[in-house]
């Protein structure tokens, strides 16, 4: 299976419409891939909070239209990263869209864990509530977004739902890049799954981005890693390695759930 992670740069001088067209063109260039992945909030920039409301769109908005057409033209499965979605009730969400090679929408994932604590995304956007998986001919994808990477219980739930490849678009800041690599490898090892983590390049509202999109195998080995600039990271991997790893080292079978809290000591 071949995956291409498009580590697109967000330039504040480029319009959203222009970047949307450019991203669609980059997707079309990946016609030899099976799966193409874009980063988080690449239309606006993950830290451009003031743009979320201005550029928010419905699920079937201009990004949906452009990405569906690009997936169909290239004949690829496309995880189109995420965009600011405005729901029918006016709530904003950080929403990922996945398309089939015929351009049909295969999945929607609203980011569950919002970053910012008491500001930014955490107060401007609603929280998703639903897990999302996508069945491809070769494997099953489990979807997360950026800050989700810090919450291992989400990815364990995705594995319980059948995921073998964990796909994570992000707008991860450069100042915490060491965490990005560490956590991507940890999620791969503990879940015995592939991790495809696609970041952005450039600067989002003054926040330099980490880049360094990464593909990790079920043993935690880094198969490929991008640099810090705009880049397309392409890697071939065998999804069957997930089942082989879980059979060879069946740690997932030894989970102990429902532990009781400790009793108070006298």
LOGURO-600904 format. One record per residue (C-alpha): residue in one letter; x, y, z. Coordinates in steps of 0.05 Angstrom, whole numbers, plus 5000, padded with zeros to 4 digits. Each point is the difference from the previous one (the first is absolute). Example, Ala and Ser with C-alpha at 12.3 -4.5 7.8 and 13.67 -1.06 7.14 Angstrom:
A524649105156/S502750694987/
% end
This chain:
X500050005000/X502650694982/X498450625041/X501750724983/X499850525056/X499650704972/X503550465050/X497250644970/X502650685023/X495050525024/X502350684976/X496050575030/X500850384934/X496349454961/X492550014997/X495949415023/X497249924929/X507049994971/X502549495051/X493949574988/X501549984926/X507449865014/X498349435048/X495349694949/X505550034947/X504949665048/X494949455014/X499249884925/X507549914993/X499749405048/X496249554952/X504749425014/X498449995074/X494549605034/X499050505056/X501450755002/X499850415064/X499750765011/X501350355067/X495550335051/X496650674985/X504350124939/X494950474970/X500850515057/X505849795044/X499049645066/X501850615042/X496450534957/X494250025049/X496950634970/X499349644933/X496049415026/X493350364999/X501450394937/X502149384960/X495449485031/X496049604949/X494649465000/X501949284991/X498450044926/X503550684991/X505550204952/X505449585033/X495649384996/X498650144927/X507350124982/X502749405038/X494649524975/X501850194929/X507549945013/X499149315031/X496049774940/X504850294950/X506049665034/X496249365016/X502450005072/X497249945069/X500750715028/X500250225072/X499050734985/X502850245066/X495250445040/X496350654989/X495950465044/X492949754992/X493850405016/X494449525019/X492750144987/X499150265070/X505850494992/X505049615041/X507149984973/X503849344998/X507049794979/X497749494950/X503649484957/X497349724935/X502049354967/X498349844927/X500049374959/X503749944933/X493450154966/X499250655038/X494649775048/X500450225072/X502049405042/X500650305069/X499350635042/X503950095065/X499050595047/X506150095044/X498549775070/X505750325039/X500450754987/X506550365014/X500850675036/X497749885072/X496050645011/X501050334932/X500649874926/X497149364972/X497849775069/X494950575007/X498550154927/X498349294977/X495449455023/X502749325020/X498649394958/X497049395034/X500649434950/X505749544981/X501349934926/X503049424961/X500449884925/X500449324968/X504849984940/X501049374958/X506749865034/X498850255071/X495950435047/X501750715017/X498850325068/X499450765001/X502850505049/X502250734995/X506150355030/X498850105075/X496449335001/X507049704996/X500950145075/X494049575020/X501849264991/X493149765020/X497150274935/X504849594958/X498849375042/X492650094987/X501450064925/X504149355003/X494249665036/X495750254941/X504649644951/X505150544982/X506849774975/X502550664972/X499350625043/X499650634957/X501250675034/X500250684964/X502950555043/X502250725006/X505349855052/X504550585024/X507549974991/X501350145074/X497049325019/X502749594941/X503549505046/X493249825029/X497249894930/X505149474982/X499949685069/X492449955003/X499249754929/X504849435015/X496749855066/X493149954968/X502849524948/X503549555052/X494449965051/X494749864947/X504449574954/X497650424942/X502850444945/X499750755015/X499650494942/X500850705029/X499750584951/X502050695024/X500350694969/X505850444982/X500450755002/X497650475054/X492850045026/X498350685029/X507250095023/X500849285026/X505449614962/X497849304982/X503949375014/X499149664933/X503549325007/X494249584976/X501549285020/X498149294984/X501249495056/X499249244997/X496849555053/X506749895034/X501350755007/X505050044944/X499950644959/X499049814928/X500450724973/X500350705028/X499550674965/X504050635013/X497250665023/X498050314932/X494549854951/X501049284977/X496449384976/X502049395041/X498649354963/X501049325031/X498249284982/X497849555057/X496749335010/X493550035041/X500749255013/X505750165047/X494950225052/X496949305007/X506949694998/X502550455055/X493949885044/X500949254991/X507450005013/X499550445062/X492849955024/X500350545053/X493050274984/X497049355026/X503050145069/X496250655014/X496650025068/X493950465000/X495350245054/X505250085055/X497450245067/X502650645033/X504749905059/X497149955070/X501850545050/X505749785045/X499350065075/
% end
